[in-house]
Each structure stands twice: as C-alpha cells, then as structure tokens.
Amino acid sequence: MLVFSAETSCDETSVCIMREDKTVLSHIVYSQTIHTRHGGVVPELASRAHLEILQQITREALKESGVKLNEINLFSATCGPGLIGGLLIGSTFTKSLSIGNSKPFIPINHLEAHILSSFYNNEIKFPHLSLLITGGHTQIYFLKNYNDIQLIGETIDDAIGEAFDKVAKILGLSYPGGPEIEKKALEGNENSFKLPHPLINEDNFNFSFSGLKTSVNLVAKKNIINQIFIKNMSASFQKCIGTILTFKLNKVISELYKKNSKDLSVSIVGGVANNDYLKKCFKNIEEKKAIQFVYPPKQMMSDNAAMIAWATILKHRNNHDINFRPNPRLTVK
C-alpha cells in the first residue's frame, strides 16, 4: 500500500509518499522564507506560497519515488488545526488527487500526527506521556493507548514556539526565532536576568508564556540592545523556558506515577524539541526519574508530511471522509 500525504497547516509546504512498511519513498519539505522579513508568519502570504509550490513538489516527489499517481492507494492531508487558508489549499489539492484517481481521502489531525510521530522509530510503552512543543501549541497528552489520547495540560496564551519568535523579534533576531535564540544563548550568561515563571506554582499542568515575553520586552526597553545584551537575554530566556518545562514535566510524571505503573514512557514532539538545551533539561529528568524519554526522527519533528503519512498508516487508513471540512481549531479526541 502506498500513501500520499500533504502538510500545509502553517509555513511549511510538505508532501510525502510512504509505503505501508514505513519506507519513505519521497519526503519534501519546503520552508517559506518570505516570513523572515515580517518577523512571523503572515497567513495570506503563507497561503499563496502553498499554492505556488504544492504542485511542483508533488511532481518532484513522484519523480523521486518512481511512483505513478494512479499507483497511490490512499491520499491524506492535514485538515486542522492550523491556518485556514493553508488547510484549505492542502486538503483541496489532495482531495482532487484522490477523486481524480478514484482513491480514498483521509483527513488527519496535525496535533495527533505530532503525537504519533514518536511511534515511528520507537517501541512505545503504555501508559505514555507526550509533551508537544511547537510554534502554535504547547500541550501535554496522556495516552492509555494510541486510540485513547487525553489532553491534560496546555498553554493558556502563547505557545512556546511563538514565545521564542516574539522574544527573538524584541532582540532584533530573524524568524524563526527558536534557532536564533539557541545560537545566541551559547555565548550568553543564563543568570544575567531574573525572569518570571508563570503558573509554575499553580496546581495544574498548564503553561503561560505571554507574561514572560512581556517581561523580556520591559527589560529590553531599559537596556541598550547590543550583542552582549542579546546573548545574555537569550540565555536567560532559554533557561527560564527550560525551568518551566522541567518543573511541569516533573509534576505530571509524579502525579501519573501515583495512578499508573512505573512503566510510564515520555515523548517530546514538535519543532521546539530540536532545541539541544531543552533536550539536556529533559535528559536530567530522564536520569533522575529512571524513565524512558523518546523523540521522533529529526525530519519528523517540525511540520512535515511524513508524520501525516505515518498517522494515516498507523491509525487512520480506514477513516475515509472526502467531505471532511478543514477546521483551524481541530482538537485531538
């Protein structure tokens, strides 16, 4: 069985052709550079870019894989959550291919695809905890199995990736902000600035990053933004993020230990999971708790069509719905 998948939920345009045995025959991710000049994603520009590149990379994927379009058995696309323009373009394009070739179309939840991405290269033990950290979402999910996924914590305002981007913009760094801050932080003093840790003492598993961003902005207005300041603030901000995530993860792991066996495993998924500093923070939890932490393959961390194809194969191959309407606020059920 062959699956063709498309991912267009934000500012990456991606297609993948995957075989049922997980073999990736082609996987193309086109990152839109137009947003760099704006310091963040402009939805209308993102939609136009998807429209311009999607057909081209589809042709490239078919050529690279050696597969003919009529040989594809299933077509799937991200149908939410995300920017509605991008969701409409990706899903409509892929639906057209499915109709033209008389093959089923399968709508995929972008967040669920992220959660399941760690199943691609790891043998997951249940119960399982998944920390999803992306540009648009910061969430903690508890999985009894891959059909029973419960949201137990999330950000009440900005997502973690969004916070990185906004702080980078305050510091005059380019978009996307996460890699820029991580790079600058390597040469900075992480104890230079004392920043707040929102919700860290609240009796829940939720996050808040808006106030942290505001705090950085207030400090920046009182200082000269030179390279020394940028490096020290980057390091201090990154340390603060690491402290918040570490505290919340420790809290939820301890709570789940009371209710579940100690075979609990943890995955870190989403584009922000690429941050090496945060990986070190998670490594400390792993060692102290003697608990298994796993990650998806690097190419399946940021938004990508391979995780959409994998979610199709793993769980949704029979969930055909050509009439499914893209939903920018789609949730995991």
C-alpha atoms as a printed R data frame, in Angstrom:
    type eleno elety resid chain resno       x      y       z
1   ATOM     1    CA   MET     A     1   0.000  0.000   0.000
2   ATOM     2    CA   LEU     A     2   1.202  3.495  -0.886
3   ATOM     3    CA   VAL     A     3   0.148  6.704   0.861
4   ATOM     4    CA   PHE     A     4   0.478 10.241  -0.482
5   ATOM     5    CA   SER     A     5   0.224 12.945   2.197
6   ATOM     6    CA   ALA     A     6   0.361 16.729   2.293
7   ATOM     7    CA   GLU     A     7   1.025 19.101   5.189
8   ATOM     8    CA   THR     A     8   0.205 22.818   4.787
9   ATOM     9    CA   SER     A     9  -1.002 23.920   8.227
10  ATOM    10    CA   CYS     A    10   1.403 26.833   8.676
11  ATOM    11    CA   ASP     A    11   4.540 27.958   6.804
12  ATOM    12    CA   GLU     A    12   5.960 24.656   5.625
13  ATOM    13    CA   THR     A    13   4.702 23.057   2.428
14  ATOM    14    CA   SER     A    14   5.398 19.338   2.532
15  ATOM    15    CA   VAL     A    15   4.470 16.143   0.691
16  ATOM    16    CA   CYS     A    16   5.405 12.542   1.375
17  ATOM    17    CA   ILE     A    17   4.989  9.187  -0.336
18  ATOM    18    CA   MET     A    18   5.265  6.361   2.205
19  ATOM    19    CA   ARG     A    19   4.837  2.621   1.897
20  ATOM    20    CA   GLU     A    20   2.806  0.629   4.419
21  ATOM    21    CA   ASP     A    21   6.009 -0.861   5.879
22  ATOM    22    CA   LYS     A    22   7.131  2.728   6.876
23  ATOM    23    CA   THR     A    23   9.549  3.060   3.965
24  ATOM    24    CA   VAL     A    24   9.715  6.700   2.885
25  ATOM    25    CA   LEU     A    25   9.983  6.826  -0.906
26  ATOM    26    CA   SER     A    26   9.997 10.618  -1.029
27  ATOM    27    CA   HIS     A    27   9.653 13.369   1.557
28  ATOM    28    CA   ILE     A    28   9.938 17.020   0.585
29  ATOM    29    CA   VAL     A    29   9.634 19.953   2.994
30  ATOM    30    CA   TYR     A    30   9.679 23.451   1.527
31  ATOM    31    CA   SER     A    31  10.194 26.165   4.160
32  ATOM    32    CA   GLN     A    32   8.736 29.536   3.226
33  ATOM    33    CA   THR     A    33  11.377 32.242   3.610
34  ATOM    34    CA   ILE     A    34   9.059 35.178   2.869
35  ATOM    35    CA   HIS     A    35   8.038 35.435   6.519
36  ATOM    36    CA   THR     A    36  11.567 36.283   7.684
37  ATOM    37    CA   ARG     A    37  11.176 39.914   6.694
38  ATOM    38    CA   HIS     A    38   7.974 40.166   8.765
39  ATOM    39    CA   GLY     A    39   9.283 38.500  11.922
40  ATOM    40    CA   GLY     A    40   6.478 35.936  11.913
41  ATOM    41    CA   VAL     A    41   4.013 34.062   9.731
42  ATOM    42    CA   VAL     A    42   1.666 36.189   7.617
43  ATOM    43    CA   PRO     A    43  -1.348 33.901   6.894
44  ATOM    44    CA   GLU     A    44  -2.209 35.309   3.473
45  ATOM    45    CA   LEU     A    45   1.391 35.084   2.280
46  ATOM    46    CA   ALA     A    46   1.621 31.543   3.630
47  ATOM    47    CA   SER     A    47  -1.486 30.508   1.662
48  ATOM    48    CA   ARG     A    48  -0.121 31.992  -1.562
49  ATOM    49    CA   ALA     A    49   3.207 30.242  -1.075
50  ATOM    50    CA   HIS     A    50   1.477 26.874  -0.544
51  ATOM    51    CA   LEU     A    51  -0.485 27.401  -3.721
52  ATOM    52    CA   GLU     A    52   2.653 28.250  -5.701
53  ATOM    53    CA   ILE     A    53   4.813 25.327  -4.553
54  ATOM    54    CA   LEU     A    54   2.474 22.389  -3.817
55  ATOM    55    CA   GLN     A    55   2.078 21.138  -7.372
56  ATOM    56    CA   GLN     A    56   5.804 21.483  -8.036
57  ATOM    57    CA   ILE     A    57   6.951 19.443  -5.046
58  ATOM    58    CA   THR     A    58   4.268 16.829  -5.754
59  ATOM    59    CA   ARG     A    59   5.742 16.299  -9.211
60  ATOM    60    CA   GLU     A    60   9.217 16.131  -7.654
61  ATOM    61    CA   ALA     A    61   8.058 13.564  -5.083
62  ATOM    62    CA   LEU     A    62   6.512 11.332  -7.736
63  ATOM    63    CA   LYS     A    63   9.679 11.528  -9.826
64  ATOM    64    CA   GLU     A    64  11.945 10.833  -6.848
65  ATOM    65    CA   SER     A    65   9.871  7.876  -5.658
66  ATOM    66    CA   GLY     A    66   9.381  6.357  -9.095
67  ATOM    67    CA   VAL     A    67   5.686  6.039  -8.285
68  ATOM    68    CA   LYS     A    68   2.882  6.931 -10.660
69  ATOM    69    CA   LEU     A    69  -0.046  8.889  -9.280
70  ATOM    70    CA   ASN     A    70  -2.534  6.128 -10.123
71  ATOM    71    CA   GLU     A    71  -0.479  3.688  -8.034
72  ATOM    72    CA   ILE     A    72  -1.222  5.601  -4.813
73  ATOM    73    CA   ASN     A    73  -3.738  3.742  -2.631
74  ATOM    74    CA   LEU     A    74  -4.583  6.427  -0.056
75  ATOM    75    CA   PHE     A    75  -4.448 10.217  -0.086
76  ATOM    76    CA   SER     A    76  -4.327 12.190   3.162
77  ATOM    77    CA   ALA     A    77  -3.753 15.758   4.279
78  ATOM    78    CA   THR     A    78  -3.679 17.892   7.388
79  ATOM    79    CA   CYS     A    79  -7.214 19.172   7.990
80  ATOM    80    CA   GLY     A    80  -6.571 21.038  11.249
81  ATOM    81    CA   PRO     A    81  -5.628 22.707  13.395
82  ATOM    82    CA   GLY     A    82  -3.721 25.460  11.621
83  ATOM    83    CA   LEU     A    83  -4.173 28.480   9.375
84  ATOM    84    CA   ILE     A    84  -7.434 28.028   7.481
85  ATOM    85    CA   GLY     A    85  -6.019 29.202   4.136
86  ATOM    86    CA   GLY     A    86  -3.221 26.662   4.188
87  ATOM    87    CA   LEU     A    87  -5.519 23.882   5.388
88  ATOM    88    CA   LEU     A    88  -7.955 24.563   2.553
89  ATOM    89    CA   ILE     A    89  -5.228 24.575  -0.091
90  ATOM    90    CA   GLY     A    90  -3.540 21.372   1.082
91  ATOM    91    CA   SER     A    91  -6.733 19.413   1.675
92  ATOM    92    CA   THR     A    92  -8.468 20.589  -1.516
93  ATOM    93    CA   PHE     A    93  -5.410 19.752  -3.610
94  ATOM    94    CA   THR     A    94  -5.110 16.271  -2.092
95  ATOM    95    CA   LYS     A    95  -8.858 15.627  -2.289
96  ATOM    96    CA   SER     A    96  -8.667 16.474  -6.009
97  ATOM    97    CA   LEU     A    97  -5.938 13.874  -6.477
98  ATOM    98    CA   SER     A    98  -7.998 11.265  -4.616
99  ATOM    99    CA   ILE     A    99 -11.131 11.980  -6.679
100 ATOM   100    CA   GLY     A   100  -9.185 12.048  -9.940
101 ATOM   101    CA   ASN     A   101  -7.710  8.648  -9.185
102 ATOM   102    CA   SER     A   102 -10.812  7.144  -7.551
103 ATOM   103    CA   LYS     A   103  -8.962  6.538  -4.274
104 ATOM   104    CA   PRO     A   104  -9.953  7.324  -0.662
105 ATOM   105    CA   PHE     A   105  -9.125 10.624   1.052
106 ATOM   106    CA   ILE     A   106  -8.283 10.620   4.762
107 ATOM   107    CA   PRO     A   107  -8.309 13.811   6.921
108 ATOM   108    CA   ILE     A   108  -5.540 13.930   9.524
109 ATOM   109    CA   ASN     A   109  -5.300 15.923  12.741
110 ATOM   110    CA   HIS     A   110  -1.996 17.798  12.754
111 ATOM   111    CA   LEU     A   111  -1.556 17.510  16.537
112 ATOM   112    CA   GLU     A   112  -2.313 13.792  16.613
113 ATOM   113    CA   ALA     A   113   0.253 13.288  13.837
114 ATOM   114    CA   HIS     A   114   2.862 15.017  16.008
115 ATOM   115    CA   ILE     A   115   1.956 12.826  18.986
116 ATOM   116    CA   LEU     A   116   2.155  9.630  16.931
117 ATOM   117    CA   SER     A   117   5.419 10.640  15.236
118 ATOM   118    CA   SER     A   118   7.472  9.185  18.088
119 ATOM   119    CA   PHE     A   119   5.858  5.779  17.372
120 ATOM   120    CA   TYR     A   120   7.624  5.716  14.001
121 ATOM   121    CA   ASN     A   121  11.112  4.970  15.365
122 ATOM   122    CA   ASN     A   122  10.422  3.836  18.931
123 ATOM   123    CA   GLU     A   123   8.666  0.963  20.651
124 ATOM   124    CA   ILE     A   124   6.292  2.935  22.843
125 ATOM   125    CA   LYS     A   125   5.247  1.580  26.214
126 ATOM   126    CA   PHE     A   126   1.859  2.459  27.673
127 ATOM   127    CA   PRO     A   127   0.806  4.399  29.601
128 ATOM   128    CA   HIS     A   128   2.590  7.158  27.711
129 ATOM   129    CA   LEU     A   129   3.071 10.888  28.199
130 ATOM   130    CA   SER     A   130   3.620 13.214  25.249
131 ATOM   131    CA   LEU     A   131   4.867 16.794  25.516
132 ATOM   132    CA   LEU     A   132   4.025 18.626  22.302
133 ATOM   133    CA   ILE     A   133   6.024 21.840  21.818
134 ATOM   134    CA   THR     A   134   5.574 23.702  18.543
135 ATOM   135    CA   GLY     A   135   5.190 27.200  17.162
136 ATOM   136    CA   GLY     A   136   1.441 27.097  17.668
137 ATOM   137    CA   HIS     A   137   0.913 24.655  20.553
138 ATOM   138    CA   THR     A   138   2.256 23.664  23.959
139 ATOM   139    CA   GLN     A   139   0.361 20.685  25.318
140 ATOM   140    CA   ILE     A   140   0.718 17.585  27.473
141 ATOM   141    CA   TYR     A   141  -1.160 14.437  26.458
142 ATOM   142    CA   PHE     A   142  -1.688 11.202  28.358
143 ATOM   143    CA   LEU     A   143  -2.059  8.075  26.208
144 ATOM   144    CA   LYS     A   144  -3.536  4.860  27.560
145 ATOM   145    CA   ASN     A   145  -3.064  3.518  24.041
146 ATOM   146    CA   TYR     A   146  -2.835  5.219  20.670
147 ATOM   147    CA   ASN     A   147  -6.621  5.285  20.387
148 ATOM   148    CA   ASP     A   148  -7.118  6.854  23.830
149 ATOM   149    CA   ILE     A   149  -5.368 10.242  23.904
150 ATOM   150    CA   GLN     A   150  -6.263 12.723  26.661
151 ATOM   151    CA   LEU     A   151  -5.211 16.375  26.873
152 ATOM   152    CA   ILE     A   152  -4.139 17.075  30.460
153 ATOM   153    CA   GLY     A   153  -2.285 20.390  30.155
154 ATOM   154    CA   GLU     A   154  -1.803 23.231  27.688
155 ATOM   155    CA   THR     A   155  -0.773 26.856  27.338
156 ATOM   156    CA   ILE     A   156  -3.445 29.397  28.248
157 ATOM   157    CA   ASP     A   157  -1.960 32.018  25.927
158 ATOM   158    CA   ASP     A   158   1.177 31.973  23.742
159 ATOM   159    CA   ALA     A   159   2.675 28.701  22.570
160 ATOM   160    CA   ILE     A   160   6.316 28.033  23.367
161 ATOM   161    CA   GLY     A   161   7.500 28.438  19.769
162 ATOM   162    CA   GLU     A   162   5.515 31.663  19.485
163 ATOM   163    CA   ALA     A   163   7.240 32.950  22.635
164 ATOM   164    CA   PHE     A   164  10.648 32.183  21.121
165 ATOM   165    CA   ASP     A   165   9.665 34.039  17.949
166 ATOM   166    CA   LYS     A   166   8.348 37.094  19.794
167 ATOM   167    CA   VAL     A   167  11.370 37.354  22.059
168 ATOM   168    CA   ALA     A   168  13.661 36.992  19.043
169 ATOM   169    CA   LYS     A   169  11.803 39.877  17.384
170 ATOM   170    CA   ILE     A   170  12.262 42.026  20.504
171 ATOM   171    CA   LEU     A   171  16.005 41.282  20.355
172 ATOM   172    CA   GLY     A   172  16.191 42.086  16.653
173 ATOM   173    CA   LEU     A   173  16.831 38.483  15.622
174 ATOM   174    CA   SER     A   174  15.396 36.894  12.496
175 ATOM   175    CA   TYR     A   175  12.476 34.491  12.124
176 ATOM   176    CA   PRO     A   176  12.147 31.675  13.090
177 ATOM   177    CA   GLY     A   177  13.315 32.783  16.498
178 ATOM   178    CA   GLY     A   178  13.985 29.448  18.244
179 ATOM   179    CA   PRO     A   179  17.217 28.538  16.428
180 ATOM   180    CA   GLU     A   180  18.425 32.150  16.633
181 ATOM   181    CA   ILE     A   181  17.942 32.356  20.398
182 ATOM   182    CA   GLU     A   182  19.530 28.939  20.923
183 ATOM   183    CA   LYS     A   183  22.570 30.034  18.924
184 ATOM   184    CA   LYS     A   184  22.986 33.359  20.770
185 ATOM   185    CA   ALA     A   185  22.444 31.687  24.149
186 ATOM   186    CA   LEU     A   186  25.568 29.568  23.690
187 ATOM   187    CA   GLU     A   187  27.691 32.674  24.299
188 ATOM   188    CA   GLY     A   188  25.497 34.250  26.969
189 ATOM   189    CA   ASN     A   189  25.215 34.133  30.759
190 ATOM   190    CA   GLU     A   190  21.952 32.413  31.645
191 ATOM   191    CA   ASN     A   191  21.942 34.013  35.100
192 ATOM   192    CA   SER     A   192  22.120 37.595  33.810
193 ATOM   193    CA   PHE     A   193  18.404 38.309  34.099
194 ATOM   194    CA   LYS     A   194  15.808 37.048  36.549
195 ATOM   195    CA   LEU     A   195  12.643 36.333  34.605
196 ATOM   196    CA   PRO     A   196   9.204 35.187  35.875
197 ATOM   197    CA   HIS     A   197   7.974 31.595  35.755
198 ATOM   198    CA   PRO     A   198   4.218 31.918  35.095
199 ATOM   199    CA   LEU     A   199   1.891 29.230  36.546
200 ATOM   200    CA   ILE     A   200   4.847 27.281  37.939
201 ATOM   201    CA   ASN     A   201   3.245 27.076  41.387
202 ATOM   202    CA   GLU     A   202  -0.319 26.523  40.188
203 ATOM   203    CA   ASP     A   203  -1.934 23.165  40.903
204 ATOM   204    CA   ASN     A   204  -2.338 22.180  37.252
205 ATOM   205    CA   PHE     A   205  -0.300 21.131  34.243
206 ATOM   206    CA   ASN     A   206  -0.924 24.306  32.199
207 ATOM   207    CA   PHE     A   207   1.569 26.794  30.820
208 ATOM   208    CA   SER     A   208   1.678 30.551  30.215
209 ATOM   209    CA   PHE     A   209   4.350 32.353  28.216
210 ATOM   210    CA   SER     A   210   2.757 35.723  27.414
211 ATOM   211    CA   GLY     A   211   3.876 37.335  30.671
212 ATOM   212    CA   LEU     A   212   7.399 36.023  30.189
213 ATOM   213    CA   LYS     A   213   7.548 37.662  26.755
214 ATOM   214    CA   THR     A   214   6.255 40.922  28.247
215 ATOM   215    CA   SER     A   215   8.910 40.791  30.954
216 ATOM   216    CA   VAL     A   216  11.663 40.408  28.353
217 ATOM   217    CA   ASN     A   217  10.228 43.374  26.458
218 ATOM   218    CA   LEU     A   218  10.212 45.579  29.579
219 ATOM   219    CA   VAL     A   219  13.824 44.693  30.384
220 ATOM   220    CA   ALA     A   220  14.841 45.317  26.774
221 ATOM   221    CA   LYS     A   221  13.354 48.826  26.857
222 ATOM   222    CA   LYS     A   222  15.554 49.687  29.833
223 ATOM   223    CA   ASN     A   223  18.760 48.447  28.217
224 ATOM   224    CA   ILE     A   224  20.893 49.035  25.160
225 ATOM   225    CA   ILE     A   225  20.243 46.106  22.838
226 ATOM   226    CA   ASN     A   226  23.790 45.217  21.849
227 ATOM   227    CA   GLN     A   227  25.331 41.805  21.259
228 ATOM   228    CA   ILE     A   228  26.176 41.290  24.930
229 ATOM   229    CA   PHE     A   229  22.579 42.007  25.951
230 ATOM   230    CA   ILE     A   230  21.170 39.785  23.177
231 ATOM   231    CA   LYS     A   231  23.375 36.838  24.154
232 ATOM   232    CA   ASN     A   232  22.696 37.173  27.884
233 ATOM   233    CA   MET     A   233  18.948 37.648  27.451
234 ATOM   234    CA   SER     A   234  18.768 34.718  25.024
235 ATOM   235    CA   ALA     A   235  20.498 32.500  27.573
236 ATOM   236    CA   SER     A   236  18.337 33.750  30.454
237 ATOM   237    CA   PHE     A   237  15.116 33.330  28.483
238 ATOM   238    CA   GLN     A   238  16.069 29.840  27.346
239 ATOM   239    CA   LYS     A   239  16.952 28.835  30.906
240 ATOM   240    CA   CYS     A   240  13.592 30.149  32.109
241 ATOM   241    CA   ILE     A   241  11.765 28.097  29.469
242 ATOM   242    CA   GLY     A   242  13.772 25.016  30.451
243 ATOM   243    CA   THR     A   243  12.938 25.525  34.129
244 ATOM   244    CA   ILE     A   244   9.214 25.857  33.419
245 ATOM   245    CA   LEU     A   245   9.072 22.762  31.214
246 ATOM   246    CA   THR     A   246  11.177 20.731  33.643
247 ATOM   247    CA   PHE     A   247   9.022 21.695  36.613
248 ATOM   248    CA   LYS     A   248   5.744 20.909  34.858
249 ATOM   249    CA   LEU     A   249   7.009 17.609  33.461
250 ATOM   250    CA   ASN     A   250   8.302 16.524  36.870
251 ATOM   251    CA   LYS     A   251   4.932 17.425  38.372
252 ATOM   252    CA   VAL     A   252   2.846 15.496  35.852
253 ATOM   253    CA   ILE     A   253   5.172 12.463  35.940
254 ATOM   254    CA   SER     A   254   4.944 12.335  39.740
255 ATOM   255    CA   GLU     A   255   1.150 12.568  39.606
256 ATOM   256    CA   LEU     A   256   0.860  9.835  36.990
257 ATOM   257    CA   TYR     A   257   3.170  7.562  38.973
258 ATOM   258    CA   LYS     A   258   0.556  7.548  41.712
259 ATOM   259    CA   LYS     A   259  -2.099  6.229  39.334
260 ATOM   260    CA   ASN     A   260  -0.152  4.115  36.861
261 ATOM   261    CA   SER     A   261   2.630  1.593  36.699
262 ATOM   262    CA   LYS     A   262   6.213  2.791  36.625
263 ATOM   263    CA   ASP     A   263   6.479  1.678  33.018
264 ATOM   264    CA   LEU     A   264   5.368  5.161  32.007
265 ATOM   265    CA   SER     A   265   7.273  6.437  28.968
266 ATOM   266    CA   VAL     A   266   7.597 10.016  27.733
267 ATOM   267    CA   SER     A   267   7.977 11.507  24.267
268 ATOM   268    CA   ILE     A   268   8.941 15.043  23.293
269 ATOM   269    CA   VAL     A   269   7.486 16.009  19.912
270 ATOM   270    CA   GLY     A   270   7.178 19.098  17.717
271 ATOM   271    CA   GLY     A   271   9.643 21.530  16.212
272 ATOM   272    CA   VAL     A   272  10.863 23.014  19.518
273 ATOM   273    CA   ALA     A   273  12.020 19.506  20.504
274 ATOM   274    CA   ASN     A   274  15.028 20.179  18.266
275 ATOM   275    CA   ASN     A   275  16.432 22.589  20.884
276 ATOM   276    CA   ASP     A   276  19.582 20.979  22.349
277 ATOM   277    CA   TYR     A   277  19.442 22.973  25.596
278 ATOM   278    CA   LEU     A   278  15.924 21.728  26.302
279 ATOM   279    CA   LYS     A   279  16.990 18.187  25.431
280 ATOM   280    CA   LYS     A   280  19.599 18.436  28.206
281 ATOM   281    CA   CYS     A   281  16.883 19.558  30.616
282 ATOM   282    CA   PHE     A   282  14.764 16.556  29.660
283 ATOM   283    CA   LYS     A   283  17.801 14.271  29.953
284 ATOM   284    CA   ASN     A   284  18.173 15.292  33.602
285 ATOM   285    CA   ILE     A   285  14.562 14.286  34.288
286 ATOM   286    CA   GLU     A   286  15.084 11.005  32.461
287 ATOM   287    CA   GLU     A   287  18.101 10.149  34.608
288 ATOM   288    CA   LYS     A   288  16.588 11.242  37.926
289 ATOM   289    CA   LYS     A   289  13.246  9.534  37.331
290 ATOM   290    CA   ALA     A   290  14.766  6.470  35.600
291 ATOM   291    CA   ILE     A   291  12.165  6.874  32.907
292 ATOM   292    CA   GLN     A   292  12.388  6.441  29.141
293 ATOM   293    CA   PHE     A   293  12.306  9.622  27.018
294 ATOM   294    CA   VAL     A   294  11.929  9.226  23.257
295 ATOM   295    CA   TYR     A   295  11.900 11.541  20.234
296 ATOM   296    CA   PRO     A   296  10.676 11.213  16.650
297 ATOM   297    CA   PRO     A   297  13.231 11.206  13.820
298 ATOM   298    CA   LYS     A   298  14.633 14.701  13.301
299 ATOM   299    CA   GLN     A   299  12.884 15.070   9.935
300 ATOM   300    CA   MET     A   300   9.536 14.393  11.637
301 ATOM   301    CA   MET     A   301   9.817 16.983  14.422
302 ATOM   302    CA   SER     A   302   8.898 20.197  12.633
303 ATOM   303    CA   ASP     A   303   5.760 20.370  10.474
304 ATOM   304    CA   ASN     A   304   6.110 17.706   7.793
305 ATOM   305    CA   ALA     A   305   4.096 15.348   5.601
306 ATOM   306    CA   ALA     A   306   5.920 12.197   6.753
307 ATOM   307    CA   MET     A   307   4.157 12.332  10.127
308 ATOM   308    CA   ILE     A   308   0.843 12.800   8.286
309 ATOM   309    CA   ALA     A   309   1.522  9.698   6.184
310 ATOM   310    CA   TRP     A   310   2.598  7.745   9.254
311 ATOM   311    CA   ALA     A   311  -0.559  8.709  11.194
312 ATOM   312    CA   THR     A   312  -2.567  7.570   8.173
313 ATOM   313    CA   ILE     A   313  -0.872  4.170   8.134
314 ATOM   314    CA   LEU     A   314  -0.742  3.655  11.893
315 ATOM   315    CA   LYS     A   315  -4.280  4.592  12.791
316 ATOM   316    CA   HIS     A   316  -6.471  6.152  10.143
317 ATOM   317    CA   ARG     A   317  -6.257  4.105   6.955
318 ATOM   318    CA   ASN     A   318  -9.950  3.215   7.163
319 ATOM   319    CA   ASN     A   319 -11.229  6.661   8.180
320 ATOM   320    CA   HIS     A   320 -12.205  7.820   4.698
321 ATOM   321    CA   ASP     A   321 -14.049 11.153   4.543
322 ATOM   322    CA   ILE     A   322 -13.867 13.175   1.351
323 ATOM   323    CA   ASN     A   323 -16.420 15.631   2.808
324 ATOM   324    CA   PHE     A   324 -14.414 16.490   5.925
325 ATOM   325    CA   ARG     A   325 -14.145 20.256   6.290
326 ATOM   326    CA   PRO     A   326 -10.807 21.703   7.435
327 ATOM   327    CA   ASN     A   327 -11.048 23.077  10.965
328 ATOM   328    CA   PRO     A   328  -8.440 25.620  12.180
329 ATOM   329    CA   ARG     A   329  -9.343 24.749  15.797
330 ATOM   330    CA   LEU     A   330  -9.496 20.981  15.451
331 ATOM   331    CA   THR     A   331  -8.713 19.151  18.694
332 ATOM   332    CA   VAL     A   332  -7.487 15.653  19.494
333 ATOM   333    CA   LYS     A   333 -10.292 13.367  20.627
